[in-house]
Amino acid sequence: KTILRIIFALTSLSFAHSFLGIQQQILSKSSFLLLPLSQSSTATTDTMSQAEVKVGDKIPSVTLTEGLGNFEKSEVNIADLIAGKKVAIFGVPGAFTPGCSKSHLPSFIDAQEELKKKGVEMTICIATNDLYVMEAWGRESGGKDAGIRFLSDSNAELSKALGLVIESPMMPRTKRFSLIAEDGVVTHYFSSAEQASDTWAPAVLAKL
C-alpha cells in the first residue's frame, strides 16, 4: 500500500507539472489577447496611419481620374500634372455637400483671378466621389468654367498618402484641406483642424 501511495503521488505531481507547463505556453502565446483594448487598438491605428502632409513634402505620384463629359474619362497622374507648375490643390469630404458647395468651392471659383496674380497656374479640386459625380459637380457649380480641374480620388489613394483620409462606413472621405505646391513640393498647407474657413481661398491668398 505504501508503494502504491508513492506511485500515485509521483503520478499526480508529474501530471500537475505537465498541466502547468501547457498552461504557461498557452498564456505566453495568447498574452496579446489579455492586453487592454485601448493598447491593441492604438498599436493597430499607429501602424496603419499616415502622417499628415506638411510644408516641404512632395506630392506623391498617384493616378486619379477626371470626367470629361459624355461619360468619357481620362487618367491623370497628379505628380506629372503639377510638375514645373505652381498650383493650388484643395480637397473636400464630398461633392454636392452643403459646406463644400456653399463655401469651400465657391471661394476658389471667386478667387481664380487673384490666385493667378499670385502666380498660381492651376487649381485642382479632389474628393473621393467617382469621376462622374466630380464632373457633374464641376459643371453645375461653375467651377469647370472657372478653370478648376475636378479629379476623383475614388480609392482614396492620394488622400491616404497625404494623411488626409476619413474612414466612414459608406466610403473613405477626404479631410477638408488646401495647399500650394511648386514643382510638386508643398510650400503652404492649410488644415481644417481648427475651422473649415482656414482652408478657403481667402485664407490661402492671405499667405501668398
C-alpha positions in Angstrom: 0.0 0.0 0.0 2.8 2.4 0.8 4.4 1.7 -2.5 1.1 2.4 -4.3 0.7 5.7 -2.5 4.1 6.8 -3.5 3.5 5.8 -7.2 0.1 7.7 -7.1 1.8 10.8 -5.6 4.5 10.8 -8.1 2.0 10.4 -11.0 -0.1 13.3 -9.6 2.9 15.6 -9.4 4.0 14.7 -12.9 0.5 15.4 -14.2 0.3 18.7 -12.4 3.7 19.8 -13.7 2.7 19.0 -17.3 -0.6 20.8 -16.9 1.1 23.9 -15.6 3.6 23.8 -18.4 0.9 23.7 -21.0 -1.0 26.5 -19.3 2.1 28.6 -19.3 2.7 28.1 -23.0 -0.9 28.9 -23.8 -0.8 32.1 -21.8 2.5 33.1 -23.4 1.3 32.6 -26.9 -2.0 34.3 -26.3 -0.9 37.1 -24.0 -1.7 39.7 -26.6 -5.3 38.8 -26.1 -5.1 40.0 -22.5 -3.8 43.5 -23.4 -6.2 46.3 -22.8 -8.3 47.0 -25.8 -7.1 50.6 -26.0 -3.5 49.4 -26.3 -4.1 46.9 -29.0 -6.3 49.5 -30.9 -3.6 52.1 -30.6 -1.0 49.8 -31.9 -3.2 48.9 -34.9 -4.0 52.6 -35.6 -0.4 53.7 -35.3 0.7 51.0 -37.8 -2.0 51.9 -40.3 -2.0 55.7 -40.0 0.0 58.0 -42.3 1.5 61.3 -41.1 -0.4 64.4 -42.3 1.1 66.3 -45.2 3.3 69.3 -44.2 5.3 72.0 -45.9 8.3 70.6 -47.7 6.6 67.3 -48.6 6.5 66.1 -52.2 3.1 65.4 -53.7 3.1 61.6 -54.3 2.8 60.1 -57.8 -0.8 58.9 -57.7 -3.1 58.3 -60.7 -6.5 60.0 -60.4 -9.4 60.1 -62.8 -11.1 63.1 -64.5 -14.5 63.1 -66.0 -14.6 64.7 -69.5 -18.4 64.7 -70.1 -20.4 62.4 -72.3 -19.2 59.6 -70.0 -15.6 59.9 -71.2 -12.7 59.9 -68.8 -9.0 60.4 -68.5 -6.4 59.1 -66.1 -4.3 61.8 -64.6 -1.1 61.3 -62.6 -1.2 64.2 -60.1 2.7 64.4 -59.9 3.0 64.7 -63.6 0.2 67.2 -63.9 1.7 69.7 -61.5 5.4 69.2 -62.3 7.1 72.5 -63.0 3.9 74.5 -62.0 2.7 76.5 -59.0 -0.7 75.0 -58.2 -3.5 75.2 -55.6 -5.0 71.9 -54.5 -8.0 71.7 -52.2 -9.8 68.6 -51.0 -13.3 68.2 -49.8 -15.3 65.5 -48.0 -17.9 65.2 -50.7 -19.1 66.8 -53.9 -22.6 68.4 -53.7 -22.4 68.5 -49.9 -23.6 71.8 -48.2 -20.3 73.1 -46.8 -18.3 72.2 -49.9 -20.8 73.6 -52.4 -21.8 76.7 -50.5 -18.4 77.8 -49.1 -15.2 75.9 -50.0 -15.6 75.5 -53.7 -17.2 79.0 -54.4 -14.3 80.6 -52.6 -11.9 79.2 -55.1 -14.1 80.0 -58.0 -14.2 83.6 -56.9 -10.5 83.7 -56.3 -9.2 82.5 -59.6 -8.1 85.9 -60.9 -6.4 86.7 -57.6 -4.7 83.4 -57.5 -3.3 83.8 -61.0 -1.9 87.2 -59.9 -0.1 85.4 -57.2 1.5 83.0 -59.8 -0.9 80.1 -59.3 -1.2 78.4 -62.7 -3.7 75.7 -61.9 -6.4 75.0 -59.3 -7.3 71.4 -58.6 -10.2 70.0 -56.5 -10.1 66.4 -55.3 -12.7 64.2 -53.5 -13.4 60.5 -53.2 -16.6 60.7 -55.2 -16.5 58.9 -58.5 -15.4 60.8 -61.6 -18.9 61.2 -63.0 -20.1 62.9 -59.8 -17.0 65.1 -59.8 -17.5 66.1 -63.4 -21.2 66.9 -62.8 -20.3 69.0 -59.7 -17.7 70.9 -61.6 -20.0 71.6 -64.5 -23.1 72.5 -62.4 -21.2 74.7 -59.9 -19.4 76.7 -62.5 -16.1 75.5 -61.2 -15.1 73.9 -64.5 -15.9 77.1 -66.4 -13.7 79.0 -64.0 -10.8 76.7 -64.9 -10.7 74.4 -61.9 -9.8 70.8 -62.5 -12.0 68.2 -60.7 -10.2 65.0 -60.1 -11.6 61.8 -58.5 -9.6 60.1 -55.8 -12.1 57.2 -55.7 -9.8 54.8 -53.9 -8.6 57.5 -51.5 -5.1 56.6 -52.6 -3.9 60.3 -52.7 -5.9 61.2 -49.5 -4.2 58.3 -47.6 -0.8 59.2 -48.9 -1.3 62.8 -47.7 -2.6 61.5 -44.3 -5.9 63.1 -45.0 -8.4 60.3 -45.2 -11.5 59.9 -43.1 -12.7 56.3 -42.8 -16.5 56.0 -42.8 -19.0 53.1 -43.1 -20.1 54.1 -46.6 -16.8 55.1 -48.2 -13.5 56.8 -47.3 -13.6 60.6 -47.4 -11.0 63.3 -47.8 -10.4 65.7 -44.9 -11.0 69.3 -45.8 -7.7 70.9 -46.7 -6.0 73.3 -49.1 -2.3 73.6 -50.1 0.0 75.3 -52.5 2.7 73.3 -54.3 5.5 74.5 -56.5 7.0 71.9 -58.9 5.4 69.2 -56.8 6.6 70.4 -53.4 4.2 71.7 -50.8 5.0 75.3 -49.9 1.9 76.2 -47.9 -0.6 73.9 -46.1 -4.0 74.8 -44.7 -5.7 72.5 -42.3 -9.3 72.4 -41.3 -8.5 71.1 -37.8 -9.5 74.4 -36.1 -12.1 75.7 -38.5 -13.2 75.0 -42.1 -12.7 78.6 -43.2 -8.9 78.2 -42.7 -8.9 76.2 -45.9 -11.0 78.6 -48.0 -9.4 80.7 -50.7 -9.2 84.0 -48.8 -7.1 82.3 -46.1 -4.8 80.9 -48.8 -4.5 84.2 -50.6 -3.6 85.9 -47.3 -0.4 83.8 -47.1 0.8 84.2 -50.7 
